Amino acid sequence: MKSALSLIAALAASPAFAGVEEVVDAHILPGYAAFEASAAGLRKIAAADCTPDAVRPAWNDTFDAWMAVSHLKFGPIEQDGASVIVAFWPDERSATPKALARLIADQDPIIDTATGTAQISVAARGIYALEYLLYDPQFDQAGDYGCALTQALTADLATIAARVDQDWQDGYAETMRTAGAAGNQTYLSDKEATQALFTALLAGLDFDVEQRLTRPLGTFDRPRPNRAEAWRSGRSQRNIVLSLQALADLAWHLTDGTAPITDAAMTRAIELAEGLDDPILAGVDDPSKRLKIEIVQQAVTTAYDAVLGEIGASLGVSAGFNSADGD
């Protein structure tokens, strides 16, 4: 049986994986269609009943759908900063609660129209702003304006989701499928489209390590549980699992299922994340539970290295490639 190193060496000499069309048709288009449908449902529910108890289930469904595509930070989601609007996190300076509190204190009528809502602070829009309105006690007494704000933000989110989904269907999917064809000014070669997907895969894993895990871990002497993603709604662990599942799916389609080292590393990371039994990563403050979270962190890092070594070798990407550099 070949060792991992010999297998990677063999892959380095083989042609690049040709999974762009499969990723578009089996991963990207279904993902954005689900996000659009869930956001539309959220908007409808909030319009009928804006109370937190009524809106929370649909909000969670929408968050789940976003996690399936949140790593795809290219294409239509880049337009007008939509990716940041949908998901303004990490929020280093607590800009979201401050912006929401100002709107509520001023009873600002800017949210009375879709055009007005689209002009408010990015920090006060999207999934995380809604989390504050639905789960944070400081907004329990927001009254009629809080209701109107919830309705405005869910409508705004649905509009963005619909536009991005439509843009993929109407043109960007074909732009990726025809990479390298005459007249395609976005992707001058098939390799450029493949590189964009590879970059999304690496960047997604890096985000899981550096933001979803390292931030709440902090240091042993100073853990930061309140820096965990979506802890107010109890989604911190869930988001890690959903992200890893989405990234594993991307890797699978990108390689036509022929990247065994990556597949094994991703499977292990997912299993360990599922086994945490720590919805808000509160265990970062407990030595025995903290170790389990650190093991997940290490497993995701191993998956990153597997992607870089196995898939990256096949694509001809150097070991020094930095996903944060873009495609």
C-alpha positions in Angstrom: 0.0 0.0 0.0 1.3 3.4 -0.9 2.2 5.8 2.0 0.5 9.2 2.2 3.7 10.9 0.9 4.1 8.6 -2.1 0.4 9.0 -2.9 0.7 12.8 -2.8 3.8 12.6 -5.0 1.9 10.6 -7.5 -0.9 13.0 -7.5 1.5 15.9 -8.1 2.5 14.3 -11.4 -1.1 13.6 -12.5 -3.5 16.0 -14.3 -5.5 18.5 -12.3 -8.9 17.3 -11.1 -11.7 18.5 -13.4 -14.6 19.0 -11.1 -15.7 22.6 -11.8 -18.9 21.7 -13.6 -19.8 19.1 -10.9 -19.1 21.6 -8.1 -21.4 24.2 -9.8 -24.2 21.8 -10.5 -24.1 19.6 -7.3 -22.7 22.0 -4.7 -23.1 25.7 -5.6 -26.5 25.9 -7.4 -28.4 23.7 -4.9 -26.8 25.5 -2.0 -27.8 29.0 -3.1 -31.3 27.7 -4.1 -31.8 26.4 -0.6 -30.5 29.6 0.9 -32.9 31.6 -1.2 -35.9 29.4 -0.3 -35.2 29.4 3.4 -34.7 33.2 3.4 -37.9 33.7 1.6 -39.7 31.5 4.1 -38.1 33.5 7.0 -39.4 36.7 5.4 -42.9 35.3 5.1 -43.0 34.1 8.7 -41.7 37.3 10.1 -44.2 39.3 8.1 -47.0 37.3 9.7 -45.7 37.1 13.2 -42.5 39.0 14.2 -42.2 37.6 17.8 -38.9 35.8 18.5 -40.6 32.5 19.3 -42.3 32.5 15.9 -39.3 33.6 13.9 -36.5 31.6 15.5 -37.1 28.2 13.8 -37.1 29.8 10.3 -34.1 31.9 11.2 -32.2 28.8 12.2 -33.2 27.1 8.9 -31.8 30.1 7.1 -28.6 30.0 9.0 -28.2 26.3 8.3 -28.7 27.1 4.5 -26.2 29.9 4.7 -23.6 27.6 6.2 -23.7 25.4 3.1 -22.5 28.3 0.9 -20.8 30.7 3.3 -17.4 29.6 2.1 -18.1 30.6 -1.5 -16.9 34.2 -1.2 -16.6 34.8 -5.0 -19.0 35.6 -7.8 -22.4 37.2 -7.2 -22.0 37.2 -3.4 -19.2 39.7 -3.9 -21.5 42.3 -5.5 -22.2 45.3 -3.2 -20.5 43.5 -0.3 -23.3 41.0 0.0 -21.2 38.4 1.8 -20.4 40.8 4.7 -24.0 42.1 4.8 -25.4 38.6 5.2 -22.8 37.6 7.8 -21.1 40.4 9.6 -18.9 38.3 11.9 -16.5 38.4 13.7 -17.7 41.7 15.1 -14.5 42.8 16.8 -15.9 46.0 18.3 -19.5 44.9 19.1 -20.7 47.1 16.2 -23.9 45.1 15.7 -25.6 45.6 19.1 -24.5 49.3 19.1 -26.0 49.9 15.6 -29.2 48.1 16.5 -29.6 50.0 19.7 -29.2 53.3 17.9 -31.9 52.4 15.4 -34.3 51.4 18.2 -33.5 54.4 20.4 -34.1 56.8 17.5 -37.0 54.9 16.2 -35.3 55.6 12.9 -37.9 55.5 10.0 -35.1 54.5 7.5 -36.3 50.9 7.8 -39.8 51.7 6.5 -38.6 51.0 2.9 -36.4 48.4 1.4 -34.2 51.2 -0.1 -33.8 52.7 3.3 -32.9 49.4 5.0 -30.3 48.8 2.4 -28.6 52.0 3.5 -28.3 51.2 7.2 -25.0 50.0 8.7 -23.8 46.7 7.5 -23.4 45.7 11.1 -27.1 46.1 11.7 -28.1 43.8 8.8 -28.1 40.1 8.1 -28.1 36.9 10.0 -26.1 38.1 13.1 -28.1 41.3 13.6 -31.3 39.1 13.6 -29.7 36.8 16.2 -29.4 39.8 18.6 -33.0 40.7 18.0 -34.2 37.2 18.4 -32.0 36.0 21.3 -30.4 38.8 23.2 -32.3 40.0 26.3 -31.2 43.6 25.8 -33.6 43.8 22.8 -36.6 42.1 24.6 -38.3 45.5 25.1 -37.8 46.8 21.6 -41.6 46.9 21.1 -43.3 47.7 17.8 -40.1 49.2 16.4 -38.2 45.9 17.2 -40.9 44.0 15.3 -40.7 46.4 12.3 -36.9 46.0 12.4 -37.1 42.2 12.4 -39.4 42.4 9.4 -37.2 44.8 7.6 -34.1 42.8 8.1 -35.6 39.5 7.1 -37.0 41.1 3.9 -33.6 42.6 3.2 -31.9 39.2 3.7 -34.4 37.5 1.4 -33.8 40.1 -1.3 -30.1 39.5 -1.2 -30.5 35.7 -1.2 -32.8 35.9 -4.2 -30.5 38.2 -6.2 -27.4 36.1 -5.6 -29.3 32.9 -6.4 -30.7 34.4 -9.6 -27.3 35.8 -10.6 -25.8 32.3 -10.3 -28.6 30.8 -12.4 -28.7 33.5 -15.0 -25.0 33.7 -15.9 -22.3 33.0 -13.3 -22.8 29.3 -13.3 -22.2 29.2 -17.1 -19.2 31.6 -16.6 -17.6 28.9 -14.4 -18.6 26.0 -16.7 -17.1 27.8 -19.7 -13.8 28.8 -18.1 -11.1 29.2 -20.7 -13.6 29.6 -23.6 -13.3 32.4 -26.0 -14.9 35.6 -24.6 -14.8 34.5 -21.0 -13.1 37.4 -19.3 -13.6 36.2 -15.8 -11.8 32.9 -16.0 -9.2 32.8 -18.8 -8.5 29.1 -18.3 -10.2 26.1 -16.7 -7.4 26.1 -14.1 -8.5 29.6 -12.9 -12.0 28.4 -12.1 -10.6 25.3 -10.4 -8.2 27.6 -8.5 -11.2 29.7 -7.3 -12.9 26.7 -5.9 -9.6 25.4 -4.3 -9.2 28.8 -2.7 -12.7 28.7 -1.3 -12.0 25.3 0.2 -8.8 26.3 1.9 -10.2 29.7 3.1 -13.2 27.9 4.6 -11.1 25.5 6.6 -8.8 28.4 7.7 -11.9 30.3 8.9 -13.1 27.4 10.9 -9.7 27.1 12.6 -8.9 30.8 13.2 -12.4 32.2 13.8 -14.8 29.5 14.9 -12.2 27.6 17.1 -9.2 29.8 17.9 -11.2 32.9 18.9 -13.2 31.2 21.7 -10.2 29.1 22.8 -8.2 32.2 23.5 -5.4 31.1 25.8 -5.4 28.5 28.6 -5.2 31.3 31.2 -7.7 33.5 29.4 -10.3 31.6 27.4 -12.9 33.6 25.4 -16.2 31.6 25.4 -18.2 34.7 24.4 -16.2 35.0 21.2 -17.7 31.8 19.9 -19.8 32.3 16.9 -23.6 32.5 17.4 -23.4 31.5 21.1 -26.5 33.4 22.0 -28.6 31.1 19.8 -26.6 28.0 20.8 -25.2 27.4 17.3 -21.4 27.5 17.9 -20.8 23.8 17.6 -23.5 23.3 15.0 -21.9 25.9 12.7 -18.5 24.2 12.9 -20.1 20.9 11.9 -22.2 22.4 9.1 -19.2 24.3 7.7 -17.0 21.2 7.7 -19.8 19.1 6.1 -20.1 21.8 3.3 -16.4 21.9 2.8 -16.1 18.1 2.6 -18.9 18.2 0.0 -17.0 20.8 -2.0 -13.8 18.8 -1.8 -15.6 15.6 -2.9 -17.1 17.2 -6.0 -14.0 19.1 -6.9 -12.0 15.9 -7.0 -14.7 13.5 -8.2 -14.2 11.6 -4.9 -10.6 10.8 -5.7 -8.8 12.5 -2.8 -8.7 9.7 -0.1 -6.3 11.6 2.3 -8.5 14.7 2.3 -11.7 12.6 2.6 -10.3 10.8 5.6 -9.1 13.9 7.3 -12.4 15.7 6.7 -14.4 12.8 8.0 -12.4 12.7 11.2 -12.8 16.4 11.8 -16.5 16.2 11.3 -16.9 13.2 13.6 -14.8 15.0 16.4 -16.8 18.2 16.0 -20.1 16.3 16.2 -18.9 14.6 19.3 -18.1 17.7 21.3 -21.6 17.9 23.0 -20.8 21.6 23.7 -23.3 23.7 21.8 -21.8 27.1 22.7 -18.2 25.9 23.3 -18.4 26.8 26.9 -15.9 24.0 27.5 -13.0 26.3 26.5 -13.1 27.4 30.2 -12.9 23.8 31.5 -9.5 22.0 31.1 -11.0 18.6 30.3 -13.5 19.9 27.8 -11.0 22.4 26.4 -8.8 19.6 25.3 -11.6 18.1 23.2 -12.1 21.5 21.4 -8.3 21.7 20.8 -8.4 18.2 19.3 -11.1 19.4 16.9 -8.9 22.4 16.1 -6.0 20.1 15.3 -8.1 17.9 13.2 -9.4 20.8 11.0 -5.8 21.9 10.7 -4.9 18.4 9.5 -7.7 18.6 7.0 -6.3 21.9 5.7 -2.9 20.4 5.3 -4.4 17.4 3.5 -6.2 19.7 1.0 -3.1 21.7 0.5 -0.9 18.6 0.0 -3.2 16.2 -1.9 -5.5 18.5 -3.9 -3.1 21.4 -4.1 -0.4 19.1 -5.5 -2.8 17.9 -8.3 -3.7 21.5 -9.1 0.0 22.5 -9.2 -0.4 25.0 -6.3 2.7 25.5 -4.2 2.9 24.6 -0.5 3.3 28.3 0.3 -0.1 29.2 -1.1 -2.1 31.4 1.3 -5.9 31.2 0.9 -6.2 34.7 2.3 -4.4 36.0 -0.8 -7.4 35.3 -3.0 -7.5 33.4 -6.3 
